[in-house]
Amino acid sequence: MIKRTLGISGNYLYCFIISGKNINNIKLFPVLLLILFSSLPVYLYGEILNPEERAYLRHIGSVKMCVDPDWTPYEYVGEKGEYEGIAADLIGLIAGRTGIQLELVRTADWNESIEFSKSGKCDILVFLNQTPQRDEWLLFTDPYFSDPNVLITRNEHDYISDLSRFSGEVIALPEGTSIEERIRNDYPELNILKTGSESEAFKMVEDGRAHMTLRSLTMAAYTIKKGGWFNLKISGDIPDYTNQMRIGVVKDKSLLRAIFNKGIETVTPEDVRIIVNRHVPITMDYRVDYKLIVKIAGGFFLLIGIGLIWVFQLRRLNRKLVLLSDQLQRDRDVRIKAEESLRESKERYQLLVETAQEGIFVLQNGNLVYHNPMLLTISGYSDEEISGKPFIDFVFKEDQSIAAVNHQKRLEGENIDQRYSIRAHHKSGEIIWLEISGTYLKWNGSPATLNFVTDITERIEIENEMKHMAQHDKLTNLPNRALFSDRLRQALASAQRNQNQIGVLFIDLDEFKPVNDTFGHDVGDRLLQKAARRIQKALRESDTAARIGGDEFVILLPVLGSPGSAEGVGNKIWQDLSRPYQIDGHQIEISASIGVAVFPVHGTTEIELLKNADEAMYRIKKSGRNGVAVCTPAT
């Protein structure tokens, strides 16, 4: 017998179909709330489905779902058989807003849920990452919950900045998870110790049977606190391993996936925040241990510090920039005092202007009719070379219009930016950056402008250097993943407008790890630098080469004459990378596996092109490495 039951989670209402014998699967709030809110989701969100989709839901009846019965706080089946957790609240919210009726299929563990999904005993898996292996039998919705993964070790373990530098260490992972699949492929040097549950993985690390485990940040915070495992800590992260949790729908129900996606579109960040906060906070009864509190706080700040380590060198430049900013502020204070003094006393004006630490000059009819000594210091010119000369002659050509317009607006009393930046010619021939402010002035009875100028060249250079470092790989000086992604998005937009073709190449250096193991990381780093230069040399100026991992590179060819030209570039790079390298008297030979994807043949989005190029590269890897493979279009 099938019964329909409404359940409330937090501020949300949703529908489940449950069997009569499992009527306790859903916790009910007071009946009064059911009466008040039972029709709210349909009233607010019922119109998001079209008639075909609503008819489809009526036709299939209930949607059978499988879950992980022991994955607290994400999802679990309680002692009384109720489905609870963050995922339970989120899927309930989505179901309520689309009118989907859900039926919970009980399983013993996650592996059995996977097998039920493969055999057709359930229609969806509620909360999981998308992987190539799972793509074989599932269609995935858009992500509706994101959570980064972090490395958990005992307190005495050193900070882990690069997991690829470890070999032979034991990592404990729950069996059948997407993390297990990725670690096995990305870090084959690690020994994986399979466990039956999250808590067992943490226990293995605590007991010393494993060196580490890799779990989500939410799960780590929850499990460490709840289990009282305060001898464990967060020792690092893998940025590319952020969990993007989705709903997996069996492949013969593509329309069901589309309906779920419509529901996911209605879920706001505020909805997710409220639901997570209901499950993650933990109340524990224990004595106040201030040393323990300090340790916990230290672990929290360590997590923040992980994200700041890579900017260590930038901090040095930033401190210098702060000093310059303080100096600029002090100079502006002098300028303000000078403006006030001009109205009060000619003598005080003369004193302050002549000793000011910023350049001061008067422009009348476009000519320099007065200047203080600091202007000569800033520009490098003598008094004879600058007095009475047109100010515009000293301004960089491309900035002359800005300077002229601002001067004229001040003469006419119009509002403009108090400070603006221009480039100017120093007597040495160098281009310097100046920051200028000013005001209207009567000079010898005629209109003029009083201007204040500061040399900000050093600040601009530091800012440019910081921007470059934030967008480029420190070792090879190639663009990093963020800059490559930005250029790829721009290229896609241009290609869609102009109907051009774009090429994306994914490169992985073969046998790079043995070089590190045999000759050391210094030689390995120099090999990466030489390989990067060979890649750049094979490209046009309009192309982009980026380093996105240890020995992984990606190439963007923004304009292709034909799809085959991308493969031609790949073959040229492959041949160049395969030539021997001479480093410290050693002749080193490596090869490369290169995957090629072309817009729009192999994908129309950034994610599709990178994914298909990566899959083509792995096809070469699996077939023995060393070569170029073009993505095979999906049929």
C-alpha positions as CSV (number, residue, x, y, z in Angstrom):
1,M,0.0,0.0,0.0
2,I,1.4,3.5,-0.9
3,K,0.6,6.5,1.2
4,R,1.2,10.2,0.6
5,T,2.8,12.1,3.5
6,L,3.9,15.7,3.8
7,G,7.0,16.4,5.9
8,I,8.4,19.8,7.1
9,S,12.2,20.5,7.4
10,G,13.1,23.9,8.8
11,N,11.2,26.5,6.9
12,Y,10.5,24.1,4.0
13,L,7.7,21.7,3.0
14,Y,8.1,18.7,0.7
15,C,6.4,15.6,-0.4
16,F,7.5,11.9,0.0
17,I,5.8,8.7,-1.2
18,I,6.6,6.0,1.4
19,S,5.3,2.5,1.8
20,G,2.8,1.7,4.5
21,K,5.3,-0.4,6.5
22,N,7.8,2.5,6.4
23,I,5.3,5.2,7.5
24,N,7.9,6.4,10.2
25,N,10.5,7.2,7.5
26,I,9.5,10.9,7.7
27,K,9.4,13.0,10.9
28,L,6.3,15.2,11.1
29,F,6.0,18.5,12.8
30,P,2.7,19.6,14.5
31,V,-0.4,19.0,12.5
32,L,-1.3,22.7,12.8
33,L,1.8,23.6,10.7
34,L,0.8,21.0,8.0
35,I,-2.6,22.7,7.7
36,L,-1.1,26.1,7.4
37,F,1.7,25.4,5.0
38,S,0.7,22.2,3.0
39,S,-0.1,24.0,-0.2
40,L,2.7,26.6,0.0
41,P,5.3,25.0,-2.3
42,V,2.8,24.3,-5.1
43,Y,1.4,27.8,-4.8
44,L,4.9,29.4,-5.1
45,Y,6.6,27.1,-7.5
46,G,4.0,24.9,-9.3
47,E,4.2,27.0,-12.5
48,I,7.9,26.2,-13.1
49,L,6.9,23.0,-15.0
50,N,5.3,22.9,-18.4
51,P,2.3,20.7,-19.1
52,E,4.4,17.9,-20.7
53,E,6.6,17.7,-17.5
54,R,3.6,17.7,-15.2
55,A,2.0,14.9,-17.3
56,Y,5.3,13.0,-17.1
57,L,5.3,13.1,-13.3
58,R,1.7,11.9,-13.1
59,H,2.6,9.1,-15.5
60,I,5.6,7.8,-13.5
61,G,4.1,8.2,-10.1
62,S,6.7,8.1,-7.4
63,V,10.5,8.5,-8.0
64,K,12.5,5.9,-6.2
65,M,15.6,7.3,-4.5
66,C,18.6,5.5,-3.0
67,V,20.8,7.3,-0.4
68,D,23.9,6.7,1.7
69,P,22.3,5.5,5.0
70,D,25.4,6.4,7.0
71,W,26.9,9.7,5.9
72,T,26.2,12.1,8.7
73,P,25.6,15.1,8.5
74,Y,25.0,15.0,4.7
75,E,22.5,12.1,4.7
76,Y,21.6,9.2,6.8
77,V,18.7,6.9,7.9
78,G,17.9,7.4,11.6
79,E,17.2,4.7,14.2
80,K,13.5,4.9,13.4
81,G,14.0,4.6,9.6
82,E,13.7,8.4,8.8
83,Y,15.8,9.9,6.1
84,E,17.6,12.9,7.6
85,G,20.5,15.3,6.9
86,I,21.5,18.2,4.7
87,A,20.8,16.3,1.5
88,A,17.4,15.1,2.9
89,D,16.3,18.7,3.5
90,L,17.6,19.9,0.1
91,I,16.0,17.1,-2.0
92,G,12.8,17.7,0.0
93,L,12.9,21.4,-0.9
94,I,13.5,20.6,-4.6
95,A,10.8,17.9,-4.6
96,G,8.3,20.2,-2.9
97,R,8.8,23.0,-5.4
98,T,8.4,20.8,-8.5
99,G,5.7,18.4,-7.2
100,I,7.9,15.3,-7.5
101,Q,6.8,12.4,-5.3
102,L,9.8,10.5,-3.7
103,E,9.9,7.0,-2.5
104,L,12.9,6.0,-0.2
105,V,14.4,2.6,-1.1
106,R,16.2,1.2,1.9
107,T,19.7,-0.2,1.4
108,A,22.3,-1.5,3.8
109,D,25.1,0.8,2.8
110,W,26.3,3.1,0.0
111,N,27.7,0.3,-2.1
112,E,24.4,-1.4,-2.1
113,S,22.8,1.9,-3.2
114,I,25.2,2.1,-6.1
115,E,24.3,-1.5,-7.1
116,F,20.5,-0.8,-6.8
117,S,21.0,2.3,-9.1
118,K,22.8,0.2,-11.7
119,S,20.2,-2.6,-11.6
120,G,17.3,-0.2,-11.9
121,K,15.9,-0.7,-8.4
122,C,16.0,3.0,-7.8
123,D,15.6,6.0,-10.2
124,I,18.0,8.5,-8.5
125,L,21.0,8.7,-6.2
126,V,20.3,11.9,-4.2
127,F,23.7,13.3,-3.2
128,L,27.0,12.5,-5.1
129,N,29.8,13.9,-7.2
130,Q,29.9,13.4,-11.0
131,T,32.7,11.1,-12.3
132,P,33.5,9.5,-15.6
133,Q,32.8,6.1,-14.2
134,R,29.3,7.2,-12.9
135,D,28.6,8.8,-16.3
136,E,28.3,5.3,-17.7
137,W,24.9,4.8,-16.2
138,L,23.8,8.1,-14.7
139,L,22.7,11.5,-16.0
140,F,23.7,14.3,-13.6
141,T,21.8,17.5,-12.7
142,D,23.4,20.9,-12.1
143,P,25.2,21.0,-8.7
144,Y,23.1,22.2,-5.8
145,F,25.7,22.0,-2.9
146,S,29.5,22.8,-3.0
147,D,32.0,21.8,-0.3
148,P,35.8,21.8,-0.5
149,N,37.9,18.7,0.4
150,V,40.7,18.9,3.0
151,L,43.4,16.5,4.2
152,I,43.1,15.3,7.8
153,T,46.2,14.0,9.7
154,R,47.4,13.6,13.2
155,N,48.7,16.7,14.9
156,E,52.3,15.7,14.5
157,H,52.1,15.5,10.7
158,D,53.7,18.3,8.7
159,Y,51.6,20.6,6.5
160,I,50.9,19.1,3.1
161,S,51.4,21.6,0.3
162,D,51.6,19.1,-2.6
163,L,50.2,15.6,-2.3
164,S,52.1,14.4,-5.4
165,R,55.4,14.6,-3.4
166,F,54.3,11.7,-1.2
167,S,54.9,8.1,-2.2
168,G,53.9,5.0,-0.2
169,E,51.9,6.8,2.4
170,V,48.5,5.3,3.4
171,I,45.3,7.3,2.8
172,A,42.1,6.0,4.3
173,L,39.0,6.5,2.1
174,P,35.4,5.2,2.3
175,E,34.9,2.6,-0.4
176,G,32.9,3.4,-3.5
177,T,33.2,7.2,-3.3
178,S,34.2,9.6,-6.1
179,I,37.2,10.7,-4.0
180,E,38.5,7.1,-4.0
181,E,38.2,7.1,-7.8
182,R,40.1,10.4,-8.3
183,I,42.8,9.7,-5.8
184,R,43.5,6.3,-7.4
185,N,43.9,8.0,-10.8
186,D,45.6,11.2,-9.8
187,Y,48.0,9.9,-7.1
188,P,48.8,6.3,-7.9
189,E,51.9,6.5,-5.6
190,L,49.6,6.6,-2.5
191,N,48.3,3.4,-0.9
192,I,44.5,3.5,-0.5
193,L,43.0,1.8,2.6
194,K,39.3,1.2,2.0
195,T,36.9,1.7,4.9
196,G,33.2,1.1,5.4
197,S,32.3,4.5,6.7
198,E,33.4,8.1,7.2
199,S,34.0,7.6,11.0
200,E,36.1,4.5,10.3
201,A,38.4,6.5,8.0
202,F,39.0,9.0,10.8
203,K,39.6,6.2,13.2
204,M,42.3,4.7,11.0
205,V,44.1,8.0,11.0
206,E,43.8,8.4,14.7
207,D,45.1,4.8,15.4
208,G,48.1,5.3,13.1
209,R,46.9,2.7,10.6
210,A,46.7,5.4,8.0
211,H,48.7,8.6,7.5
212,M,45.8,10.7,6.3
213,T,42.3,10.9,4.9
214,L,40.7,13.3,2.4
215,R,37.2,14.4,3.3
216,S,35.0,17.4,2.8
217,L,35.4,20.4,5.0
218,T,31.9,20.2,6.4
219,M,32.3,16.4,7.1
220,A,35.8,17.0,8.7
221,A,34.5,19.7,11.1
222,Y,31.5,17.7,12.0
223,T,33.3,14.4,12.5
224,I,36.3,15.7,14.4
225,K,34.1,17.6,16.9
226,K,31.5,14.9,17.3
227,G,34.0,12.1,17.7
228,G,36.2,14.1,20.0
229,W,39.2,13.4,17.8
230,F,41.1,16.5,18.8
231,N,44.4,14.9,18.1
232,L,43.5,15.3,14.4
233,K,44.0,18.4,12.3
234,I,43.4,19.9,8.9
235,S,46.8,19.7,7.2
236,G,46.2,21.0,3.7
237,D,43.7,20.9,0.8
238,I,43.5,20.0,-2.9
239,P,41.8,23.0,-4.6
240,D,40.7,21.0,-7.7
241,Y,38.9,18.5,-5.5
242,T,35.9,20.7,-4.4
243,N,32.8,18.5,-4.1
244,Q,30.0,19.6,-6.5
245,M,27.1,17.5,-5.2
246,R,24.4,16.6,-7.7
247,I,21.5,14.3,-8.2
248,G,22.3,11.2,-10.4
249,V,19.3,10.1,-12.6
250,V,19.3,6.8,-14.5
251,K,19.9,7.4,-18.2
252,D,16.5,6.4,-19.4
253,K,14.8,9.3,-17.5
254,S,16.3,12.4,-19.1
255,L,13.1,14.4,-18.7
256,L,13.2,13.7,-15.0
257,R,16.7,15.3,-14.8
258,A,15.4,18.4,-16.6
259,I,12.6,18.6,-14.0
260,F,15.0,18.3,-11.1
261,N,17.2,21.1,-12.7
262,K,14.2,23.4,-12.7
263,G,13.8,22.7,-9.0
264,I,17.5,23.3,-8.3
265,E,17.3,26.7,-10.0
266,T,14.9,27.8,-7.3
267,V,17.3,26.9,-4.5
268,T,19.1,30.1,-3.2
269,P,22.4,30.3,-1.3
270,E,20.3,31.5,1.7
271,D,18.2,28.3,1.5
272,V,21.4,26.2,1.6
273,R,22.9,28.2,4.4
274,I,19.8,27.8,6.6
275,I,19.7,24.0,6.0
276,V,23.5,23.5,6.6
277,N,23.3,25.5,9.9
278,R,20.6,23.2,11.1
279,H,22.8,20.1,10.9
280,V,26.5,21.1,11.3
281,P,26.4,22.9,14.7
282,I,27.2,20.3,17.5
283,T,26.5,20.7,21.2
284,M,28.9,18.6,23.4
285,D,29.0,18.3,27.2
286,Y,32.6,18.4,28.4
287,R,34.7,20.4,30.8
288,V,36.1,23.7,29.6
289,D,39.6,22.9,28.4
290,Y,41.3,26.2,27.4
291,K,44.3,24.4,25.9
292,L,41.9,22.4,23.7
293,I,40.1,25.6,22.7
294,V,43.5,27.1,21.7
295,K,44.3,24.0,19.6
296,I,40.9,24.2,17.8
297,A,41.4,27.9,17.1
298,G,44.9,27.1,15.9
299,G,43.5,24.5,13.5
300,F,40.9,27.0,12.2
301,F,43.5,29.7,11.5
302,L,45.8,27.1,9.9
303,L,43.0,26.4,7.4
304,I,42.8,30.1,6.6
305,G,46.6,30.2,6.4
306,I,46.6,27.5,3.7
307,G,45.0,29.9,1.3
308,L,47.5,32.6,2.1
309,I,50.8,30.7,1.8
310,W,51.0,31.1,-2.0
311,V,50.9,34.9,-1.6
312,F,53.9,35.0,0.8
313,Q,56.0,36.9,-1.7
314,L,53.1,39.2,-2.5
315,R,52.9,40.2,1.1
316,R,56.4,41.6,1.0
317,L,55.5,43.8,-1.9
318,N,52.2,44.7,-0.2
319,R,54.0,46.0,2.9
320,K,56.1,48.2,0.6
321,L,52.9,49.4,-1.1
322,V,51.4,50.2,2.3
323,L,54.4,52.3,3.2
324,L,54.1,54.2,-0.1
325,S,50.4,54.7,0.5
326,D,51.1,56.1,4.0
327,Q,53.6,58.5,2.4
328,L,51.0,59.5,-0.2
329,Q,48.5,60.2,2.6
330,R,51.0,62.3,4.4
331,D,51.7,64.2,1.2
332,R,48.0,64.7,0.7
333,D,47.7,66.1,4.2
334,V,50.4,68.6,3.3
335,R,48.4,69.5,0.2
336,I,45.3,70.1,2.2
337,K,47.1,72.3,4.6
338,A,48.6,74.2,1.6
339,E,45.1,74.9,0.2
340,E,43.9,76.3,3.5
341,S,47.0,78.4,3.9
342,L,46.6,80.0,0.5
343,R,43.3,81.5,1.7
344,E,44.9,82.8,4.9
345,S,48.3,84.2,4.2
346,K,50.5,84.7,1.2
347,E,53.6,84.2,3.4
348,R,52.4,80.9,4.8
349,Y,51.4,79.8,1.2
350,Q,54.9,80.5,0.0
351,L,56.5,78.6,2.8
352,L,54.4,75.5,2.5
353,V,54.5,75.3,-1.3
354,E,58.3,75.7,-1.5
355,T,58.8,72.9,1.1
356,A,56.0,70.5,0.1
357,Q,56.8,66.9,-0.7
358,E,54.6,66.9,-3.8
359,G,54.9,68.9,-6.9
360,I,52.7,72.1,-7.1
361,F,52.2,74.2,-10.2
362,V,49.9,76.8,-11.6
363,L,48.5,76.4,-15.2
364,Q,47.2,79.5,-17.0
365,N,46.3,79.5,-20.7
366,G,47.8,75.9,-20.7
367,N,51.3,77.1,-19.7
368,L,53.3,76.5,-16.5
369,V,53.4,80.0,-14.9
370,Y,54.5,78.7,-11.5
371,H,56.0,75.6,-10.0
372,N,57.6,74.6,-6.7
373,P,61.1,72.9,-6.4
374,M,59.5,69.4,-5.9
375,L,58.0,69.5,-9.5
376,L,61.6,69.8,-10.8
377,T,62.7,66.8,-8.7
378,I,59.8,64.7,-10.0
379,S,60.2,65.6,-13.7
380,G,64.0,65.9,-13.8
381,Y,63.8,69.2,-15.7
382,S,65.5,72.4,-14.7
383,D,63.6,75.7,-14.0
384,E,64.6,77.1,-17.4
385,E,63.4,74.0,-19.3
386,I,59.9,74.0,-17.7
387,S,59.0,77.6,-16.9
388,G,56.4,79.1,-19.2
389,K,56.2,75.9,-21.3
390,P,52.9,74.2,-22.3
391,F,52.2,71.6,-19.7
392,I,50.7,69.3,-22.4
393,D,54.1,69.0,-24.0
394,F,55.3,66.9,-21.0
395,V,52.3,64.6,-20.9
396,F,52.3,61.2,-22.6
397,K,50.5,61.5,-26.0
398,E,47.7,59.0,-25.2
399,D,46.9,60.9,-21.9
400,Q,47.0,64.5,-23.3
401,S,43.3,64.6,-23.9
402,I,42.5,63.6,-20.3
403,A,44.8,66.3,-18.9
404,A,43.4,69.0,-21.2
405,V,39.8,68.2,-20.6
406,N,40.2,68.1,-16.8
407,H,42.1,71.4,-16.8
408,Q,39.3,73.1,-18.9
409,K,36.5,71.7,-16.6
410,R,38.2,73.1,-13.5
411,L,38.5,76.5,-15.2
412,E,34.7,76.3,-15.9
413,G,33.9,75.2,-12.4
414,E,32.6,71.7,-13.4
415,N,32.8,68.8,-11.1
416,I,35.5,66.2,-12.0
417,D,37.3,63.5,-10.1
418,Q,39.4,65.1,-7.4
419,R,42.4,62.9,-8.4
420,Y,43.3,61.3,-11.7
421,S,46.3,59.5,-13.0
422,I,48.3,60.3,-16.2
423,R,51.7,59.3,-17.7
424,A,54.4,61.9,-18.3
425,H,57.8,62.2,-19.9
426,H,60.8,62.3,-17.5
427,K,63.8,64.2,-18.7
428,S,65.7,60.8,-18.7
429,G,63.4,59.5,-21.4
430,E,61.4,57.2,-19.0
431,I,57.7,57.3,-18.7
432,I,56.5,58.1,-15.2
433,W,53.0,57.9,-13.6
434,L,51.6,61.0,-11.9
435,E,48.6,61.5,-9.7
436,I,47.1,65.0,-10.2
437,S,44.5,67.0,-8.2
438,G,43.7,70.6,-8.4
439,T,41.3,73.5,-8.0
440,Y,40.3,76.8,-9.6
441,L,42.4,79.8,-8.8
442,K,42.7,83.5,-9.7
443,W,46.3,84.1,-10.7
444,N,47.3,87.8,-11.2
445,G,43.6,88.5,-11.7
446,S,43.1,85.9,-14.5
447,P,41.6,82.4,-14.4
448,A,44.0,79.5,-13.7
449,T,44.2,76.2,-12.0
450,L,46.3,75.2,-8.9
451,N,47.6,71.7,-9.3
452,F,49.2,69.1,-7.0
453,V,51.1,66.2,-8.4
454,T,52.6,63.0,-6.9
455,D,54.9,60.5,-8.5
456,I,53.1,57.1,-8.2
457,T,55.3,55.2,-10.6
458,E,56.7,52.8,-8.0
459,R,53.2,52.1,-6.7
460,I,51.9,51.4,-10.2
461,E,54.8,49.0,-10.9
462,I,54.2,47.1,-7.7
463,E,50.5,46.8,-8.5
464,N,51.3,45.5,-12.0
465,E,53.8,43.1,-10.5
466,M,51.2,41.8,-8.0
467,K,48.6,41.4,-10.7
468,H,51.1,39.5,-12.9
469,M,52.0,37.2,-10.0
470,A,48.4,36.6,-9.1
471,Q,47.7,35.4,-12.7
472,H,50.8,33.5,-13.6
473,D,52.6,30.3,-12.4
474,K,55.6,31.2,-10.4
475,L,57.9,28.4,-11.7
476,T,57.2,28.7,-15.5
477,N,55.8,32.3,-15.7
478,L,53.0,30.9,-17.8
479,P,49.4,32.0,-17.1
480,N,47.7,30.0,-14.3
481,R,44.3,28.3,-14.4
482,A,42.4,31.5,-13.5
483,L,43.9,33.6,-16.3
484,F,43.5,30.7,-18.8
485,S,39.9,30.3,-17.9
486,D,39.2,34.0,-18.4
487,R,40.9,34.0,-21.8
488,L,39.0,30.8,-22.8
489,R,35.6,32.4,-21.9
490,Q,36.5,35.5,-24.0
491,A,37.5,33.3,-26.9
492,L,34.2,31.4,-26.7
493,A,32.2,34.6,-26.7
494,S,34.1,35.9,-29.8
495,A,33.8,32.5,-31.6
496,Q,30.1,32.4,-31.0
497,R,29.7,35.9,-32.4
498,N,32.0,35.4,-35.4
499,Q,31.4,31.6,-36.0
500,N,35.0,30.8,-35.5
501,Q,36.6,27.5,-34.4
502,I,38.6,27.3,-31.2
503,G,41.2,24.6,-30.2
504,V,41.9,23.4,-26.7
505,L,44.9,21.1,-26.0
506,F,45.5,19.2,-22.7
507,I,49.1,18.2,-22.2
508,D,50.5,15.8,-19.6
509,L,54.3,15.1,-19.5
510,D,55.0,11.3,-19.4
511,E,57.5,9.8,-17.0
512,F,58.0,13.1,-15.2
513,K,57.9,11.7,-11.7
514,P,60.9,9.4,-12.3
515,V,63.0,12.5,-13.2
516,N,62.1,14.0,-9.8
517,D,62.9,10.7,-8.1
518,T,66.2,10.2,-9.9
519,F,67.7,13.7,-10.2
520,G,65.8,15.7,-7.6
521,H,63.2,18.4,-7.6
522,D,65.6,21.1,-8.7
523,V,66.2,19.3,-12.0
524,G,62.5,18.5,-12.2
525,D,61.7,22.2,-11.9
526,R,64.2,23.2,-14.6
527,L,62.8,20.5,-16.9
528,L,59.3,22.0,-16.4
529,Q,60.7,25.5,-17.3
530,K,62.4,24.2,-20.4
531,A,59.3,22.3,-21.5
532,A,57.2,25.5,-20.9
533,R,59.5,27.5,-23.2
534,R,59.3,24.8,-25.9
535,I,55.5,24.9,-25.8
536,Q,55.4,28.7,-26.0
537,K,57.8,28.7,-28.9
538,A,55.5,26.4,-30.9
539,L,52.6,28.8,-30.5
540,R,51.5,32.1,-32.1
541,E,51.4,35.3,-30.1
542,S,47.6,35.2,-30.0
543,D,47.7,31.7,-28.4
544,T,47.8,31.0,-24.7
545,A,49.8,28.3,-22.9
546,A,49.1,27.7,-19.1
547,R,50.3,25.5,-16.4
548,I,47.4,24.1,-14.3
549,G,49.1,21.3,-12.3
550,G,52.4,19.6,-11.5
551,D,53.2,18.4,-15.0
552,E,50.0,19.4,-16.8
553,F,49.6,22.2,-19.3
554,V,46.7,23.5,-21.4
555,I,46.7,25.4,-24.7
556,L,44.2,27.8,-26.2
557,L,44.1,28.3,-29.9
558,P,41.5,31.2,-30.2
559,V,41.2,31.1,-34.0
560,L,41.5,27.9,-36.2
561,G,41.5,27.6,-39.9
562,S,40.1,24.1,-39.6
563,P,39.7,21.4,-36.9
564,G,42.8,19.6,-38.2
565,S,45.0,22.6,-37.6
566,A,44.7,22.1,-33.8
567,E,45.9,18.5,-34.2
568,G,48.8,19.9,-36.2
569,V,49.8,22.2,-33.4
570,G,49.5,19.3,-31.0
571,N,51.9,17.2,-33.1
572,K,54.4,20.0,-33.3
573,I,54.4,20.5,-29.5
574,W,54.6,16.7,-29.0
575,Q,57.7,16.5,-31.3
576,D,59.4,19.5,-29.6
577,L,58.7,18.1,-26.1
578,S,60.1,14.7,-27.1
579,R,63.6,16.1,-28.0
580,P,66.3,15.4,-25.3
581,Y,66.9,18.0,-22.6
582,Q,70.4,18.8,-21.3
583,I,70.3,19.8,-17.6
584,D,73.4,19.8,-15.3
585,G,75.3,17.4,-17.6
586,H,72.4,15.0,-17.7
587,Q,70.5,14.1,-20.9
588,I,66.9,13.6,-20.0
589,E,64.2,12.3,-22.3
590,I,60.5,12.5,-21.7
591,S,57.4,12.3,-23.9
592,A,54.0,13.8,-23.7
593,S,50.3,12.7,-24.0
594,I,48.2,15.4,-25.7
595,G,44.4,15.5,-26.0
596,V,42.7,17.9,-28.5
597,A,39.1,19.3,-28.5
598,V,37.7,21.8,-30.9
599,F,34.8,24.2,-30.5
600,P,32.0,23.7,-31.5
601,V,32.6,20.1,-32.7
602,H,33.6,18.7,-29.3
603,G,31.8,21.1,-27.0
604,T,30.4,24.6,-26.7
605,T,31.3,25.5,-23.1
606,E,34.6,25.8,-21.2
607,I,33.8,22.8,-19.1
608,E,32.9,20.6,-22.1
609,L,36.0,21.5,-24.1
610,L,38.4,21.0,-21.1
611,K,36.7,17.7,-20.2
612,N,36.8,16.3,-23.7
613,A,40.4,17.3,-24.3
614,D,41.4,15.7,-20.9
615,E,39.5,12.5,-21.9
616,A,41.3,12.4,-25.2
617,M,44.7,12.8,-23.4
618,Y,43.8,9.9,-21.0
619,R,43.0,7.8,-24.1
620,I,46.6,8.2,-25.1
621,K,47.8,7.4,-21.6
622,K,45.8,4.2,-21.5
623,S,47.1,3.1,-24.9
624,G,50.7,3.4,-23.8
625,R,51.4,7.2,-23.6
626,N,53.3,9.4,-25.9
627,G,51.2,10.8,-28.7
628,V,48.3,13.1,-29.8
629,A,44.6,12.2,-29.7
630,V,41.6,14.2,-31.0
631,C,38.4,14.0,-29.0
632,T,35.8,11.6,-30.5
633,P,32.5,13.4,-30.9
634,A,29.6,12.0,-28.8
635,T,27.1,10.0,-30.8
